[in-house]
Amino acid sequence: MPQADARRLVEAMTLEEQVSLLSGADFWTTTALPHHGLPALKLTDGPNGARGSTWKDGPTTACFPVGIALAATWDIALVTAAGAALGREARLKGADVLLAPTINLQRTVYNGRNFECHSEDPWLASEMAVALVRGVQSEGVAATAKHFVGNESEHQRMTMSSQIPERALRELYLLPFERAVKEAGVRAVMTAYNRVDGEFMADHRRLLQQVLRDEWGFDGLVMTDWLAHHDTVASLLAGCDLEMPGPTRQRGAALIDAVRAGRVPAEAVAACAQRVVALAQRCGAMGRAALPAERADDLPAHRALIRRLGAAGAVLLKNEGGLLPLALQPGQTVALIGQAAVQPQIMGGGSATVNAHYRVAPQQALQAACPQVRFTHHVGAATHRFTPVYPGPMRLEFFAHADLSGPVLATQDSLNGEVMWLGSVPEGVQREGFHCRARLRYVAEASGPHVFSLISAGLSRACLNGEPVLDAWTGWQRGQTYFTFGCDEVRHQRHLQAGEAVDIELVYSSVTPCQAEMGTDMRALRLGVARTLGEAELDAAVQAARQADVAIVFAGLSAEWDNEGLDRPGLDLPHHQNALIARVAQANPRTVVVLQSGSPLLLPWLDAVPAVLQAWYPGQECGHAVADVLLGQAEPGGRLPQTWPARLADTVAFGQPAHYPGVDGRVHYAEGLFIGYRHHDARGLVPLFPFGHGLGYTDFAWEAVRVAAVAAVADLVAPACATGFEPLFRVEVDLRNTGQRPGGAVVQLYLAPLEDADPERPPQALAAFGRLDLPAGAQGTLALHLPARAFCVYDVARGAWVRRGGRHALRVGASSRDVRLQADLSLPPEPA
C-alpha cells in the first residue's frame, strides 16, 4: 500500500507497535511491522559516499570529494549533480536514507569536522545544503540535514553546551537548516550530540518543535545522532521521532510505562510513529518484502563526475610567473615529494569514511598523462597523527575467556592491523564480551628507529619478541580516538636493523571498566608500526628536487587530523613538512606545492614558493583531478569557502578558553555574528588568503554591473516579501575573458549597509554568487538575485525577522577582499 495514509495506518497499531517504530532495530535499520505493510528502512553514512552497513572492508563504493571541497566549486548545478549521484549510490547499498549533508558552519579553524562542513558563511553553506538535498532526494532517497544545531567543534561533543546568542543562532547557524527545510524539502533532520543552552538537542523542545516544525513547517522525521538520546520523556515531547541506533536504550518498555503513567500523551507517540511511516511512504518503501542486497557497482558516470568535481573544487592559491599549468616536455624529470604523491588522501575520517572502489595516486595519474617524462618519488617527511597501521594481513583468534584458555571459537581475517566491531562479531562469539589474539611478524625494511603502537576501544596489550612493551589494558581510559570510545595511543620505540624481524603477540578484550557508561557496541583494535623518518629522508628529497626540472611537493594532513571525534591542535603542517618545503624551494625555483587538508593551514614558506594548489580531499579520483589541474587539462575552478588566516592569533576564540574549547561544559559563542571573513573585516585583520579567493588560468575584465528591483517599490515594502528568500533585486554583471584559454569566474556579491549603526551587524556579508564560464575572448553576462533575507536582521526582542532599509553598497568581487565593481542600492524601510 504505497499510498497508505500514515495516520490511518498508525491508528490501527497497538501502543507497543507504535513505540517499536521509534527506535532502530539495529545499527542501520528501523523496525519493520510486516503485518502492517511497513518494512524496515535502511540508513547509511554519509556525506562523501554511501558506505552501507559494514564499517570497514565492506562492499566498495564511490568516494566523492568532501563537503568543503564541494563548496569550493561554488557551483550549484554541479553540487546538485553530486547529490543525485550520492542518492544513486545510496540505492546501490539498499538504503532509503542518506545521513548527509553536514551543514554546520566552520565557526573556528579547530573543528575536526570542518572538512565535512561546507563553509564559514551561512549563505554559501545554505546554497550547498539546498543543492545537495535536492540532488539526493531526486533519486527517491531521503537526505538528512545534520547536525541540528550548534555542533561546531568535536571537543567533549557528547556533553558540551553551545551557548549561542539568539541573533547569531538565527542569522548564522540555523540558516542552512532553515533553507534545507523551506526550499529543498529535506525529509530528515539529525539532532546533534551537544546541548544548546544547557539542553541536549534530542530533548530541545523549543528548537525541534517551535522552530523546526512550527515556524518552518518541517513535516519530516527527526532522528538522534547515534547514541545521542538521553531522556525518554523529554525527547518525545520535543518531537524527536527516532532513537538511533537500535536496539533501544531509552524507549521501548520505558516509553510504554511513561505513556501508561500519564507522563507522555499517547498522541505524542502516535505523531512520531506517523512520521516514521510517512518517511517510508516518501521513500517508496511500503510493502517491500526485504531490504535490497548491497551492490558495489563502479559506475563510469560517477567516476567522471568525481574527477570533474575534484578539479572544480581545487583552489589555486598562488601562481607566480604563470608556473602552472605545467608544460612538461619529453625527457624532463619531475621530482614528486611527499607521501601523498603515492598514498592519495581522498577523504576525512570518522563517519564520512567509506571503502572506496579505488584510489588514484597523483604519481600514477601524472605518469599516465606524461609517459615520456621521468617522475621520481621521495617521501621527505611524515604526515601521520597516529603511527601508521600495521600493513597486515592479520588473523584474530577468538576465545571465551580473558586468559585465552579453551578452544578457539572463531577466527577473523583483516586486511591490516586495524579491525572494528560495530554490533557484529564472528559467528559463535558472544557480542557482549569477547577476547581475541593475533600473532604477527614485522620485518624492518630499513635500519632506524621504529615506533610500535596500540589504540583500542576495549583493552589491549602486545608483546614484542616475548617482551610486554605495549599496555593499553592496565588503567585503560577513554580518549580521543574511535569517536571518543577508544583510548589515546600507546607507543613504544626501538631501533631495528634492516631485515630484522619482530614477533608480535597481540591480545584484546572487549570488556572495559566503563562498559555500561560507553553505551555502545563499538569495539576496535589498531596496531601501528613504522620507521621514524628523519634528516636522511629530507636530504634525499631535497637532492632529488635539485636535480629535477620541476619539483612538486605534496603536503598537508590526512583523515587522522581531519576527523570526527577530535579537533585539530592548530594550523601547522605536522612533522617536518614546513622545513621540507622550504628546503625544496631553495633547491629548485620551479617548485609547486599541492596541499591537502580539510581546513586552513599556515604556510611560513609561501614567499619562496611560486605556485600553491589546495586540492582538499577530492575523492577516489584524487590523482586524476590533481593531474588535470597541474597539466592544464582542467581549470582550477575552486574558491575558498573558508578564510585562511595569516596567524593563529587572528582567528575566532583564540586565547579565550571559554569561547573555545569551552570551560565547565559550556562553550560561549561570544563573537556573535563575527566569524570567518566577518571577524577579519570587523577587526581590520589581513588574512593569508581571503574568503572566496582562488586563481584561474585566464584573466577576466569585470566591465559593468546593473541593479534593478524585481518588484515595484510598493511590493518591496509589503509584509509578504519582507523577510523570506524571494528575490528583491536582479543584478547583472558583465565580464570578458581577456586571456588565451577558456575559463570561469566566480562572481561574488557582498552587501554592505551604509546607513546602519547596528554594532552587531558585520561590515559586509555574502548575499549571492554564481559562475560564468567563457571561451577565450568572449564576453558574457551573469544574472543573480538578491533575496529579501539579505536585508534582514533577527530582532530578538520581537522574536522576528526585521528588514533594514536605507542605502547599501553592493560589492561585486572575486573574493571578500577583491572588489571589482560596486553599486549603491536603496530599500524602503519596513513599515512600522
N, C-alpha and C positions, 0 to 999 in steps of 0.2 A: 504494500500500500504506500507507494512513494509520495502521494499527496495527502496522506492521512493528517488530520488535524491534530496538532500536538496536544492541545488541551483535552480533546475528547479521548485521546489515547492514554494520557496520564490519569484522567478521571477513572478509567477502567482498571487502574493498577491499585494494588494494596499499598498501604503506607510502607511496608517493608520493601516492596518492589521499587517504589519511588526513591526511597533512601538509598537503595543499592546503586541507583544510577548516579549518585552524587559523589562517588569515589571511583578511582580507577580499579580495574580488575587486576592489573599487574603494572609493570613499569611503563608500558607504552600503550595499553589499550583500556577502553572503558568497558563497563559491564553490559553484557548482552541480555536481552529478555526475548528469546526466540518466539515464545508463545504470544508475544505482542507484536511480532514482526520487527523488533528492534535489534539490530546487530551491534556487535562491538565496533567502536570506532578506533582506528589506529592513528597515533600521533607520532611524529618523528622530528628530531632536530634536522636541519637548523638553518641558520642564515646563509651559509655559502655552499649548501649541498644537502641532499636528503640521505641521512645515514642509514635509516632503517633501524631494526630492533637490536642489532649487535654492535656493541660499543667499539670493539677493537677486532680487526681482522675479519670482519663480516663481509657480506657481498659488497663489491666495489660500487662506486657511484661517481658521478661527475662532481668535480670540485670547482666552484666558481670563485671569483675574487671576493675578498672580504668586504664588509659594509663600507668602510671608509674608502676603499678603492672604487666601489660602485659610485659613491657620492662624488668622488674626484672626477668622474666623467662629466658631471653637471649636464647629463643628457637624459632627459625624462623618458624619451621614446626608447632609448637603448636599455635603460634600467627596467622599464616595463617589460621589454622582451626578456630580460634576465629573470624577472619574476615569473613570467609564463613558463620559461624553461625549468625553473625550480618547481613549479607546480607539476609539470610533467614528470620530473624526477621523483617527486613525492608519490605520484601514482605508480611509478615503477616499483617503489618499495611497498606498495599496497596500502599507502597511508591516505587518510582523509583530511588530516590536519597537519600543516607545516608550522613548526614552532619558530616562526620568523614573520616579520623582521624585528630586529632590535633597534628601537628608536629613542633610546635615552640620549641625552646630549653629552658632549665632551666638555664637562664643566672645568676640569683640571687636566693637566698633562699626565697625571699619575695613573689614572684609571686603567686597570689591566685589560678592560674590555673596550677601550677606545677604538681598537681595530674593528670591532663588531658593530659599533655605532656609526652613524653617518657624518655628523658634523657638530661643531660648536654652535652653529647658527640654527635657530628654530625653523626658519623658513626653508633653508636648504634641506634640513633633516626631514621636515614635513613633506616637502615635494618628493623626496626619495621614498618616504613611507607610503604616500598615496600611489606612486608608480609601482612599487613592489607589490602592494596589496592587490591592486587592480590586476597585475600580471598573474600572480599566483591564483587568484580566485577566478580568473578567466578559464582556468583548467578544471574547475569544479572542486578545487581543494580549498579548504578554509585556511586563510592566513591568520597568524596570531600576533597582535601587536604587543610587544613586551619591552621592558618590564615596568609595569604601571605601579608607581611612578617614584621618582627620587632615587633611582639606583645609579648614581654617578661615580661610585667607587666600589671596590671589592673588599676594602678593609672592614673586617668584622661585619660583613654584609648581612649575616643571618640575624643580627640583633640591632645594628646601628639605627638610630633615628635621624632622618634627614629633617632638619629644622629649616623649612623653606618659607620665606616671606610670601604672602598670598599673591602679591603682584608678580613676583618672579615665577612663582608656580604657574600662574595663568599665562603669562606672556612668553615664557621660555619652555618650561619642562612639560606642560600639558599640551602645548600646541601640536606636536606631531601626532599625539593620540587623538586629539580633537579632530584633526583633519582626516586621519585614517578612518574615524567613525563617520563623520559627516559627508566626506567627499568620496571615500573609497568603499564604504560599507563593510569594513572589516568584520569578520564573523566571530572572531575570538579575541580575547584580551587575557594576558597572563599577568597576575599580580607579582610584584617584586618581593624579595626576601625581607627587605628593610622595613622599618617603621617610618611613618611620616608624622611629625609632631607627636611622637610617643606611641602611636597606634600601628600595629602591624597592618601592612597593606591588605592582606587577605581578610582582615576584620574591619576595614576602614569604611564605615557606612557613608560618611559624607562624600568621599571621593568615588566610591563604587556606585552608590545608589543615587545620591543627589546630583553629582556632577556627571558621571559617565552615563547613567541611564536617564535620569530626569531632565537634566539640562541638554545633553547632547542627543538623546533619543536612541542610545545604543540598545539594540534588542538581541544581541548575540550572547555568546557564552563567556563567562568569566571563570578562569581556572587558576589554581595556585601554581606558582613555580614548584618544582619538585621538593617536597618536604617543607614547604613554606606555610603549611596550615597549622594553626595554633589553638583556636578556640571553636569548639563545636557550635555554640550558640551564636557568638558574635559574627562568625563568617556567614552563617545562613541569613541572619538579619541584615547583613551588609549586602547580600545578593551575590555572594561568591558561590558559583554553581557546582564546581567540580574540584574535588581534592585529588591531587596527584602527588606521587604515583599510588597505585594500589599494591596490596590490599589496604583497606582503610586503617588509619591511625586514630582519627578524631571523630569520625562519623559512625556509620553502621549502627550498632546497638546503642551507642551513646546518644546518637541523634534521635533514634526512636524513643528512648527514655525521655529525652528533653521535650519531645512533642507530647508525649503522654502526661508529662508533668506540667504542661502548660507553659514551658519556658520558650518554646518555638511554635508559632502557629503552623498548623498543618498546611495552610495556604502558602506559606513561605517555602516549604519543602516542595509542594506541587509546582510552584512557579520556577524553581530551579530545575526540577525534573523536566518541565516543559521546554526549557531552553536546551537541555541535552538532546531531547527528541528533535527539536527544531533544527539543531545543528546536523543531526543525521539526515534529516529531510533535505537540507540545503546542499549537503554533500552527495546526494543521490544514493545513500547507503541503505535506505529502508528495504527490508525484505531480503537482503543479501544473506546467503546461506553461510558463507565463511569469508574470512579475510583472504584477499588475493596473496599468492606467493610473492616473495621478494624477487625482483629481477635485477640484473646487473648490466643492462643494455648500455653499450657505449655508443651514443648517438652522434653521427658525424656533424649534424647541425649544431649540437651543443658544444662539440669540440671547436667549431669555427666561431661560435658566439663567445665562448670563453676567451679565445685568443684575441678576438676583436675588443672585448671588454678590457683585457689586460693592457693593451696598448692605449685604449681610450682613457684609461684612468691613470696612466703613467704621467708623472709631473716632471717636466724638465725645469729644474730649479735654477740652473746656470748653464750657459753655453758661450763662453768667452772665445772670441775669434772664430766662431762657427765650427768648432771641432766636430760637433755632431750635426748631421749624421756622418758616420764614418764612411770613407771611400777607400775601402781596403783593396789592395792590388795583389795579384798572384805573386807568390814568393815572399810576401811580407810575413812578419812574425808579430803575433799579438800575445802579450803576457796576461793571462787570466789569473787573478789573485783573489783568494778568499774561499772559504768553504762553500758559500752559496753558489759559486760558479758550477760546482759539481753536485751539490746537495741542495736542490731547489727548495726555497722557503715558500710554500704555496698557501699556507693558511695559519690562522692563530690557533690558540689552544682552548681546551675546555669543551663545552657542549657544541661548539662550532666544528669540532674535529670530525672528519669523515675519512673513510678508506678510499682514497682516490683511485680512479681507473689506472692512472699512470702519473708520472711527474717528469715533465720535460725540463732538463737542466740547461742553463744558458750555454755551457760549453758544447753540449750536444747540438743545440739549435744553431749556434754560430758556425760550428764546423760543417753542418749540413748546408748552411746557406753560402758558405765560402770554402768550398772543398780545396782550393788551391792556396789557401792561407794557412800558415802554421800557427796553431794555438798551443801554448804551453800552460801548465797549471801548477801553482804553488799555493799552499794553504795560507801561510803567512801568520795568521793569528786565529785564536779560537773565538767562538761566538756564544757558546752554550751558557745556560744558567745552572743547569744540573749536569753532573757527569754524564757524558753520552751513554746511552743504553747499551748493555752487552749485546753484540751483534747476533747472538744466537746461533742455532736454534736452542730451545730449552724444553726439556721434558720434566713435568712435575708428576710426582707420585703422591697419592692421597692416602691418608691413614685416619683411623677412627680416634686415635688418642694423641695427645700433645707430645708424648715421649716417642712417637712414631713406632710404637710396638704393634704387633699384629700384622695381618696380611695387607698388601696394597689393595685398596678398594677400587681405585681407578687411576688412569693417567690422563694427562692433558699436555698437548704439544703447543708451544708458542713459537712464533717466527723469530722472536728475540727475547731479551731478558726482561720484558715487561708483560704483565698479564693483569687483566681487570675482570672482576666478577660483579655483575650488576643483577643480582637476584637469580642468576643461573650458575650452576656448578655441574661438573660431570655427573652422569647417572651413577647412582649408588653412593653419592656423597651427601651428607647432611648439610643443608644450606645454613642452618642456624649456627654451626660451629664446626669448622673443618681444619685439617692440618696437612701440610704437604712438604715435600723435599725435592730439591733438584741437585744433581751432581754435574758440574760443568768443568771444562778446561779452557783456560785462556792462554794463548801463546803470543808473546810480545813480538810485534813486527819490527820494532826498532828499540835501541837502548835508550834509557832515560827514566825520569820519574814517572810513575803511573799512579792514578787515583782509582780506587775501588769505592763504590758507594751503595747504600741501600736507602730506599724510600718505601714506605708501606702504609696502607690503610689496613691495619692489622699488625701483628707482631712479627718481626723477622730478625734473623741473625745469620751470619755467614762465617765460615772458617776458610782461610786460605792456606793450602798445604797443611791442613790439620790444626792450624793456629786460629783460635777465635779472635777476630780483629774487628768485625763489624757487628754492632749491637744496637738494633732498633727494637729491642724487646724489653730489656730492663728499664723501668721508668718511662715506658712509651707514653708520649703525649701527642695530641692532635697539633698539627702545624698548619702550614700554608699550602700544602700540596693536595692533589685529588679533591678539589672543591672544599678544602679545609678538613677533610676526613682522613687525610694522610699525615704522617709525621714529617718534620723537617729532615733534610738529607743528612745522613750519617756517612762520614768519609774516612778513608784510610789511605795513606800514601806509602809507596815503597819503590825502590829503584829496581828495574828489571833490565837484563841484557837481551839483546835481540835473539829471538828463538827460545828464550826461557819460558817454561810452562808453569802455570799456576793452576792447581786443582782447587776448585771451589765447591764447598758444600753449603747449600742454601736451605734454610728451614723457615717455614712460615706457619702462622696460626691466625685464623680469622677472629679469634676471641680476644677482645681488648678490655682493659679495665673500665672503659667508659662506653661499653657496648649499648646499653639502654639509652644513654644520653645521645649517642650518634643518631639513632632512629632511622637507620638506613641499612640496606643490604650491600651497599657499596664496599667492596674489598679490593685491594690492589697490591701488587708487588712489583718493584722495579730495581733491577740490579744494573749498576753503571760501572763502566771501566773504560779508561782512556789514558793515553800517554799525554803528559803535560807539554804543551807547545811552548817554546822559548825563543831565545835570541837566534838560534841556528835557523829556525823556520822563517823568521823575519828577514834575516840576511839573505837567505836563498830567494825569497820573493823579490827583494829589492834588486838583487843581481839580475834576476830574470827580467825585471822591468827595464833595467838599464840597457839590456841587450835587445830589447824589442822595439818595433816601430811604434806600437801603441800599447799602453798598459790599461787594463780595465780592472778596477778593484771592486769586488762585490762585498759590501759591508752591511752591518745592520744588526737586527735582532732575530728572534725566532719565536715559535709558538710557546717556548718556555718563558719568555719575557712578556709577550703579549698573550695573556692567558686569563681565563676565568678563575676566580677564587683568590688571586693575589695581584696587588698593584705593582707598578714599576717603582724602583727605588730612586730613579732620577732620569735624566735625559742623556747621559753619556753613553757612548758606544762601549760595550763591555770588553774586558781583557785589553789587548794591546792594539786594537784596531785603529785608534787615532794615530798612534806612533807609526803604524804600518803605512797608513795613507800618506802621512807627511813625508816619510822617507821615500816612498814610491814616487810621489810627485816631484821630489827633489831629484830623483834619479832619471825621470822621464817627463819632460814638459808636456807630452801628449798623453796625459792621464785622465781617464774617465772614471768617476765613482758612481756605481749603481748601489743605491741604498734600498734596503728592505726593512720596513718596520710598519707598525700599525698606528703610529703617532709620532710627534716631533722628536727630533734629535738635535743635540748641539754639535756643531761642525767647526772645531777650532782651526782646522786646516783649510777652510773654504777659500781663502785668498790665494792659496798656492795651487788650487786645482781648477783647470779651465772648464770642466763640464761635470755636472752632477745631475743624475736622474733618480727620482724617487719612484720605485716600482711597487711599493706596498707588498701585500701577499696576493698575487694575481690569479691563484688557482692552478689547476693541473697543466695549463699551457704556459706556465711561467717563462720557460726558456724561449719559446717561440715569440711571446709577446715582447720580451725584453730585446731579443734579437731584431724583431721587426722595427722597433723604435731606434735602436742603435744604428742600424743599417739604412734607415730611411724608408723602409718598406711601408711603414705606418707613421702617422703623425703622433707625437707625444700629446695626446688630447687632454690630459688631466690638468686640473687646477686645484689648489689646496682647499680642502674643506675645513681645515683647522690651522690657526695661526701657528707659525714656528717662531718661538721667542728667541731673542738673542742671548738671554741669560735665564737660568732657572729662577733667579730672584725677580724676574719680570712677570712671573706667572701668578694666576689667581691662587690665593690662600698660602703663598709662600711665607714661611716663617710664622704662621698662625695656626698652631695645632688645633684650636677649637674650630677652625674653618676647614682644615684637612690635616690629619685623617679623622679628627674628632676627639673629644675628651668626654669621659664619663658616659659613653654610649650615645653621644649626640654630636652630629656634625652640622655646623651652622652655615647656611648659605648666605653669609652676611654681606657678600658683594652684591646681592640683589640681581639686577639686570646686567651687571658689568662682568661678563665672561668673554673669553676669546678676544676678537678684534675690538669689541666694545670696551673691554678692560684696557687694552692698549691705547685706543683712541682717547678715552676719558683721562688717562694719566700721561699722555704725551710720550708713550714708550715707542721706540723704534724696533719693530720685530726683525728677526733674521730674514724671514720671508712672510709677507702679509697674507692674510686670508684671501683666497681667490687667485693667488699668484700661480703662474705657470707660463712657460715659454713654448713657442712652436718653431717650426722650420720655415716659416714665411713671415711676412710683415703685413700689417693692415693699417690703412688710413681710416680713422674714425671721422667721418665727414660731417654728419649733421644729426640732430635729434629733434623730434617733433612730439608735442604732447597735446592731446585733445581729450576732453571729457567724454565719457561713453554715454552719459545721460545729461539731460538738461539740469541746470542748477537746482530747480525746484525738486527734481528727483533725487539729487545728491543729498539733500537735507532730510529726505523722508526717513522715518524710523526704520522702514523695511530694509533699507540698504545701508544702514548706519555702521554696522559692526561685523558683517559677515565676510565671506571670501569672494563675493561677486566683484567684478571689475568696476572701478570708478573712472580710471583713466587709461587711455590707449597711448602707448609710447612706441614711436618708430625710430629706429636707429639705422643710418646709412653707413655702410662700410665698404671699403675697396681693398682687395688683395693686391698689394703692390709688390709682392715677391715673385719668385721664379717657379714656384711649385704650388699645388693646391694645399689648402689648409683650412683650419677652423678657428674662429674666435668665440670666446665665451663672453657674452655681454652681460654685465652685472649692474643692476640698478640699485643704488643706495639712496634712501630717503632721509634727509636731514632737516629737522624742524628749525625754522629761523626765528620764530616768534613765541617759542615755548620756554618759559623759565623753570620748568619742572626739573629739579636737580636729579631726579631718579631716571630721567629719560636719556638714553645713550645719544651721543653726538650724531650717529647715523646708524641705520640698520638696513640690511638687505631686504628688498621688497619684491624683486622679480629678477629673473635671469633667463637666458636662452643661448643656444648655439647657432652659429651661422657658418656653414661650410661653403667655400667659394673656390673656383678654379683660379689659377694664376691670372692676374689682370682683371678679374671680374669684379663687378660692383653688385651689392645686394642690400636689401632692407629687411631688418628683423623687427617684427611687431611683438610687443609684450604688453601685459596689462598690470596695472597697479590695483591690488584689491583694497576693499574698504578697510580691512583689518590693519593694513599698513599705517593707517592714520589714527589708530585707536590705542588707548591705554586701558588697563583694567583698574577701575575705581573701586578700591577695597571698601570704602565707606558705603558706597551704593550697592556693592556686590554686582557690578555690571560693567560691560564694556562701554567706554565713552569715546566718541570721536573728537579728536583735537583738530580744530580748523586753523585757518591762518596760512601764512606763506611757508612753503617748504622748498628746499633745494633738491633737485633730482640730479644725483651724480651718476654719470654713466662711465663705467670704468672697466679695466682689465683686472683689477683687484680692488680691495678696500682702500689701498693707498695709491692706486694708479688711475686717477680720474682723467678721462679723455674728453668728455663733453659734459655740459651742465645746463640745466634749465630750471627756471622757477615755476612753481605752480601754486595755486591757492585753492583752498577748500573752505566753503562756508562753515561757520561753527555749528555745532549740534544745537538744535532748538532747546531752549530751556524747559 
